[in-house]
């Protein structure tokens, strides 16, 4: 029984090591993803530097499922550019192509 008991203890300690190794690996992956996300936020100046197109409204330019990398610009918006904006009360940002820029604004 001594040999079997030692083998069982050895397997238990090996399983504990594997679980700890997997937990540390998962933690490193999550931390790395957060660091990359924060770095992208700093580089692009955008709160959401990466978005996914959810509808077909931008076809044929962008298809559903396409990934867009965003950056903030201080330049004025021009016709033909792609803009992403948030609407109060909606969690998901809106992606649209600018058709026309109007200088007058009426409510």
Secondary structure, DSSP 8 states (H G I E B T S, - for coil): -HHHHHHHHHHHHHHHHHHHHHHHHHHHHHHHHHHHHHHHHHHH--S-SEEE--SSTTTTTS-TT-EEE-----S---TT-EEEE--TT-SS-EEEE-----S----
